[in-house]
Amino acid sequence: MYKLLLLKRRLEAIVIFPFALLGRLIAKLRPLQEEFDLFLFFPFYHVGGAEKVHAQITQLFPDKKIIVFFTKKSQGKALLNDFKAPNVEIRDISRYTSNKFMYWNNLIWRGIVAGYIRRQRKAPVVFNGQCNFAYKLSPHVPREVRQIELIHSFCSFSYIRIPFIPFYETTVMISRDSIRQHLELYRQYAIPAALGERIRLIMNGIPIPTDTTPLPEAARLLYVGRGTEEKRPWLVAAIAKAAGMQAGMLGPLDNAIPSAEKEHCRFYGEQSDAGLIDRIYREHRIIAITSTREGFPMVIMEAMARGLAVLSTDVGDIPYHVQHGVNGWLIKHDQPEAGIIAEGVKQLREATTETLAAMRDRNIAYAREHFSLEAFAAAYRSLLQN
């Protein structure tokens, strides 16, 4: 299968070549006005755990000139400012690269960006943060340019990237479970074992708050994130309803919750102010994750660092950090939704004030030991220095 995908990529390259050549000509006529050390490619700048990580990576190199390309239409601008810095130039090219009715623009822009990279006097480093456009760009980048990719979880990109794996010097993954799943996929597709050896684990990190004092309790349950299919936030609302409590909903979630459950939710909307987000966390006691798949969500790191217990499905690397009954509760993710709701309600009803207080102390201590930004920053600085 792997060899067939490589052949397909090479055949597609023949069709794409005239468009890419036109793009390189455009880049020659209208070159970048500055030299850049890092070319970063991300899909979005709306609210999301992956986007927070991408913004953190962007801010790790104040001594480098960086250009960031956003390639898909974002659902909001909440995190855009987190990418901005005096040494960072931002280019949102999504109107060209994410328009299926004018797809030829995507092909031309592969040539344009490849031309930008080729015309740098010193070879930059190219970093792909789970970005489809960057995968398609990778064959057009000169061989002497180091290309590095970040995969957040086992997902559709795990298959999209297969024909382009040889172009990446290093593949960063954020969880042990994701590495295990990808190596199994490599075996299924007969991908050379040497390419699997390029995978490197770098866990995400967060700023650890110094003030972790809980605020007066407004609701015990909190969901943070988007309302996408794999996240299943409606299950959090259903658990809150069945347990007779209110769930806080932080993110663009109004349309993701059925009308019958909305009265049991408090919607905070999409927020970007760090102080406000910190306050919302500390007004709650339990973070809820009901996903069908995850790597290791940043919201769990942020919640644990503030002392929230974890109520989560047993996906990704969550079971590596959450011990059932010790600092949270784990629910089987592959059972019917009614079973997840029933189990969630059971755990909430059995959670005493003393239990939550003990989990709070354990989670704050664990987060300080395992989730700090220092190791995260050191790993990426070492990796992306040219």
Summary of the structure (lengths in Angstrom):
residues: 386
radius of gyration: 22.0
end to end distance: 34.0
largest distance: 68.1
contacts: 1297
relative contact order: 0.11
helix: 47%
strand: 16%
